[in-house]
Every structure is written in C-alpha cells, then in structure tokens.
Amino acid sequence: MFDTCHEAIDRLAAVNRPGQFAVMENAINHLVACPAVTQLLIRGSFARGTSDRLSDVDLVVGVAPSAFAEFVNMLDALAVTEFGAIMPGWPDKIVPRMGGLGYVHLIEADGKLHQLDLYVAPSDRIDDITASTHGHIIYTTPHAKHETSDPAVAQFVTDHLATPPTCEQLIVEALVLGWMIHKRIARGQKFMAYAETHMLHTAARSLIRTALSPRTVFYGWYHLDTDIGATPIGRSCLRELEVLITSPPTPTVASLKNSIERILALAQRAAPDAVSPLRLSIDAYLHHLDLG
C-alpha cells in the first residue's frame, strides 16, 4: 500500500511540476554537451528560491574565450533546433553589462511558452558574475579556471552592443517585450509594465526609422515628422505610432493586445521583407500569448 501511495504522489508531483524545469533541464543538457561551455550558473528567482509558474529561467553560460564568438554566432541555431525556441533570441537590453552578451529566448515546451534568459560570458568573468548576481554554479569543467582573458572577446562584445538592430531583430524585440509585459500584468507589477511598455514603443519607433530612413542623421524621437513623414507610407506609420504611444502608460491586457496588433501591422507596412521570415514564429507567438 505504501509503495502504491508513493508512486501516486510521484505521479502527482510530475504532473504539477512547473514547466520551466523541463526547459531548464533540456537547455542544461545541451549546453554541457557543448565543448566550448566551461561553466553554467543559475541566477534570478530560481537561484533565490522565489520562482513561480510565470518565472523565466536565467542561466549564465561560461564559454572558453577562444570559442566565444563562434558560440554566440551559433546560439540562435542551437536554441531553435534543440531548446524549442520559436524565434531568434532578443539581444537583451535590460540585463546589466557583466562582460558578456544576454539573449532572451521564447521556448515552446509541453504546449506552453516559457522564457529562457541566457547570458553568455567568457569563462574568466564567471566568478565576478557569480558574486554580483548571487547565483549558483551548477556545472564547471576542470580547465575552467585555467582560461585566460582575451582582448578579442571584449572587442567582440563591444562591437555587438554597438551594432544597430535590424528590422527583424526589432520585430523580435517587440514580441519579446510584449510577452514580458503580459507577465507583468498577470503579476500586478505596474512599474515594470510601465517601463517595458515604453521600451515597446521605442522599439516600434526604431523599426520605422530603420525601415524607412536607415541613413538618417536624426536620433531617437527627434524630427520624426520631417524625417519619416515625407512619404505616404511614412505618414501612415507615424499615425500608427501616434496611436501606440497614446495607449495607457500602465498597460492592460486589452491595450497590450491592441499594441501588438498595431506593431505587427506597422511592421508589415514598413518592413515586409523582415516580417516574411518570421511569419511562422509570429503565428506561434500569437497562439501562445492568447490575449483573448
């Protein structure tokens, strides 16, 4: 009788296990199989023991400096083919700068979408990152401590951070931010929802500028009317942007749905060539977001 009860409890625990654990285990299994990976660190709510079923999985990936650039360049392919990512990763603009590069991936697992944050850093930076994030090392190779810093890695990181995003990357950014805002609304995190909504509007503005005026001498929100509004398509995009930025600063589910619809319409109008390769990703995203 005891064995039967124990087995029943195990089955019940497996059914109720948060989906993020499957995402985490799968990512870890594939990452440790990569010869370039020297350390893995869990940080964020899972490291603090405060995670819930909406929490994202935060991993820091230590990579041998000699393989750093190659690993970063193949990360999207790894995430899509092995982790279950539905689109390319978003180069994270929120994560602190810790000597590496951060990416946010939306992962499909067990019929649901989960957020996987990967921060890729050269192995010689992992001790400092562990101390600053209060994370937990879960994997290390014997030779990890013997890796020395490489100025080429620092330059690679600097160049990546300074490279303007493409239209496709800005569309991905808007979708990822929409996912994050949806979680903020569900948790009642109004201040974070406000901050990320501003980032969403900025991504929409950057998409218009990048698509319609890539060589502009103007920056940010300056001279949009004269720079972008000189053509019919530009004026149409600016009207969409105006409606977007007048939506509630602290979003609701309804206003978020409207914002995402407007951004996708704007993207189709301004940058159809960037939307086309993301079409299946966008369909999967909208299916999982399910704003009603």
C-alpha positions in Angstrom: 0.0 0.0 0.0 2.8 2.4 0.9 4.6 1.8 -2.5 1.3 2.5 -4.3 0.8 5.8 -2.4 4.4 6.8 -3.0 4.1 6.1 -6.7 0.8 8.1 -6.8 2.5 11.0 -5.1 5.4 10.9 -7.6 3.0 10.9 -10.5 1.1 13.8 -9.0 4.3 15.8 -8.4 5.4 15.1 -12.0 2.0 16.4 -13.4 2.2 19.6 -11.2 5.9 20.3 -11.8 6.4 23.7 -13.3 7.1 23.6 -17.0 10.2 25.8 -16.6 12.1 22.8 -15.1 11.7 20.9 -18.3 13.0 23.9 -20.2 15.9 24.3 -17.8 16.9 20.6 -17.9 16.8 20.5 -21.7 18.9 23.6 -22.1 21.4 22.5 -19.5 21.8 19.0 -21.1 22.5 20.5 -24.5 24.8 23.2 -23.1 27.0 20.9 -21.1 27.4 18.7 -24.2 29.0 21.6 -26.0 32.8 21.5 -25.7 33.0 25.3 -25.7 30.9 25.6 -22.4 33.1 25.7 -19.3 30.6 26.7 -16.6 26.8 27.1 -16.0 25.3 29.4 -13.4 21.7 29.7 -12.3 20.6 33.2 -11.3 17.4 35.1 -10.7 14.3 33.8 -9.0 15.3 30.1 -9.3 18.6 30.8 -7.6 16.8 32.8 -4.8 14.1 30.2 -4.3 11.3 32.7 -5.2 10.2 31.4 -8.6 6.6 30.8 -9.6 5.0 29.3 -12.7 5.5 32.6 -14.6 9.2 32.9 -13.8 11.7 32.9 -16.5 14.8 30.6 -16.5 18.0 32.6 -16.0 21.2 30.9 -17.0 24.7 32.3 -17.3 26.9 30.3 -19.8 30.6 30.4 -19.3 32.4 29.9 -22.6 36.1 29.4 -23.4 37.4 32.8 -24.7 38.8 31.1 -27.8 35.4 29.8 -28.7 33.3 32.8 -27.5 32.5 34.4 -30.9 31.7 31.1 -32.6 29.4 30.1 -29.7 27.5 33.4 -29.8 27.1 33.1 -33.6 25.6 29.6 -33.4 23.4 30.2 -30.3 20.2 31.0 -32.2 20.5 27.8 -34.2 21.1 25.8 -31.0 18.1 27.5 -29.3 15.7 26.8 -32.3 16.8 23.2 -33.0 17.5 21.9 -29.5 15.8 24.2 -26.9 12.5 24.6 -28.8 12.8 28.4 -29.4 10.0 29.7 -31.6 12.1 32.6 -33.0 15.6 34.1 -32.8 16.7 35.4 -29.4 16.4 39.0 -28.5 19.7 40.7 -27.6 18.7 41.7 -24.0 18.8 45.5 -23.4 17.7 45.1 -19.7 20.4 42.8 -18.3 23.3 44.5 -16.6 26.6 44.6 -18.5 28.8 41.9 -17.0 31.4 41.4 -19.7 29.2 39.2 -21.9 26.1 39.2 -24.0 22.5 38.5 -22.9 19.7 36.9 -25.0 16.0 36.2 -24.3 14.5 33.2 -26.0 10.8 32.2 -26.0 10.7 28.4 -25.7 7.8 26.1 -26.5 7.5 23.1 -24.2 4.5 20.9 -23.3 2.2 23.1 -25.3 3.2 26.3 -23.4 5.6 29.2 -23.9 8.4 29.9 -21.4 11.1 32.5 -21.2 14.7 31.4 -21.2 17.3 34.1 -20.5 20.9 33.2 -21.4 23.8 35.4 -20.6 26.9 34.2 -22.4 30.2 35.3 -20.8 33.8 34.4 -21.2 34.8 31.9 -18.6 37.2 34.3 -16.8 34.2 36.5 -16.0 32.1 33.8 -14.2 33.5 34.3 -10.7 32.6 38.0 -10.8 29.2 37.3 -12.2 28.5 34.7 -9.6 29.4 37.2 -6.8 27.4 40.1 -8.3 24.3 38.0 -9.1 24.4 35.7 -6.0 23.9 32.8 -8.5 24.7 29.2 -8.1 27.3 27.3 -10.2 25.7 24.0 -11.3 28.4 22.9 -13.8 32.1 23.6 -14.3 34.9 21.9 -16.2 38.3 21.1 -14.6 40.0 23.5 -17.0 37.6 26.4 -16.5 39.9 28.2 -14.0 42.8 28.0 -16.5 41.1 30.0 -19.2 42.7 33.4 -19.5 41.1 36.7 -20.7 41.2 37.6 -24.4 41.0 41.2 -25.6 39.4 40.0 -28.8 36.4 38.8 -26.7 36.0 42.2 -25.1 36.1 43.8 -28.6 33.6 41.3 -29.9 31.2 42.2 -27.1 31.7 45.9 -27.6 31.0 45.6 -31.3 27.9 43.5 -30.8 26.5 46.0 -28.3 27.2 48.9 -30.6 25.7 47.3 -33.7 22.2 48.8 -34.6 19.5 46.2 -34.6 18.0 45.1 -37.9 14.3 45.3 -38.7 13.9 41.6 -38.0 15.6 42.0 -34.6 13.3 44.9 -33.7 10.2 42.9 -34.5 11.6 40.1 -32.3 12.3 42.7 -29.6 8.7 44.0 -29.7 7.3 40.4 -29.4 9.6 39.5 -26.5 8.7 42.8 -24.7 5.0 42.0 -25.3 5.5 38.6 -23.7 7.3 40.2 -20.7 4.6 42.9 -20.3 1.9 40.2 -20.3 3.6 38.5 -17.4 3.9 41.9 -15.6 0.2 42.5 -16.0 -0.6 39.0 -14.6 1.6 39.6 -11.6 0.4 43.2 -11.0 3.9 44.6 -11.5 2.7 48.0 -12.7 6.1 49.8 -12.6 7.9 47.2 -14.6 4.9 47.0 -17.0 5.2 50.8 -17.5 9.0 50.6 -18.1 8.7 47.8 -20.6 5.8 49.4 -22.4 8.0 52.5 -23.0 10.6 50.1 -24.4 8.0 48.6 -26.6 7.0 52.0 -28.1 10.7 52.8 -28.6 11.2 49.5 -30.5 8.3 50.4 -32.8 9.8 53.9 -33.4 13.2 52.3 -34.1 11.6 49.8 -36.5 10.1 52.7 -38.5 13.3 54.6 -38.6 15.4 51.6 -39.5 13.0 50.5 -42.3 12.2 53.9 -43.8 15.2 56.1 -43.0 18.2 53.9 -42.2 20.7 56.6 -43.0 19.1 59.4 -41.1 21.2 62.0 -39.3 18.5 62.3 -36.6 18.3 60.3 -33.4 15.6 58.9 -31.3 12.3 60.7 -31.3 13.7 63.9 -32.9 12.3 65.2 -36.3 10.1 62.1 -36.9 7.5 64.3 -38.7 10.0 65.8 -41.2 12.3 62.7 -41.5 9.7 59.9 -41.7 6.6 61.9 -42.7 7.9 63.0 -46.1 6.3 59.9 -47.8 2.7 58.5 -47.7 4.0 55.2 -46.1 5.9 57.2 -43.5 2.9 59.3 -42.6 0.8 56.1 -42.3 3.4 54.5 -40.0 3.6 57.7 -37.9 -0.2 57.6 -37.4 0.1 54.1 -36.1 2.9 55.1 -33.8 0.9 58.1 -32.5 -2.0 55.8 -31.5 0.5 53.4 -30.0 2.2 56.0 -27.7 -1.2 57.4 -26.6 -2.3 53.9 -25.2 -2.4 53.6 -21.4 1.2 54.0 -20.0 0.4 51.3 -17.5 -1.0 48.7 -19.8 -4.0 46.4 -19.6 -4.5 43.1 -21.4 -6.7 44.9 -23.9 -4.3 47.7 -24.5 -1.4 45.3 -24.9 -3.3 43.2 -27.4 -4.0 46.4 -29.4 -0.4 47.5 -29.2 0.9 44.2 -30.5 -1.6 44.2 -33.3 -0.6 47.7 -34.3 3.1 46.9 -34.2 2.7 43.9 -36.4 0.6 45.9 -38.8 3.2 48.6 -38.8 6.0 46.1 -39.4 4.1 44.6 -42.3 3.7 48.1 -43.8 7.2 49.4 -43.2 9.4 46.2 -43.4 7.5 43.3 -45.1 10.8 41.6 -46.0 11.6 41.4 -42.3 8.2 40.0 -41.4 8.2 37.3 -44.0 10.9 35.0 -42.4 9.2 35.5 -39.0 5.7 34.6 -40.2 5.5 31.1 -38.6 7.2 32.4 -35.4 4.6 35.2 -35.2 1.7 32.8 -35.6 3.1 30.5 -32.9 3.7 33.5 -30.6 0.1 34.8 -31.0 -1.2 31.3 -30.4 0.6 31.1 -27.1 0.1 34.7 -26.0 -3.7 34.3 -26.3 -4.8 37.8 -25.2 -8.4 36.9 -25.9 
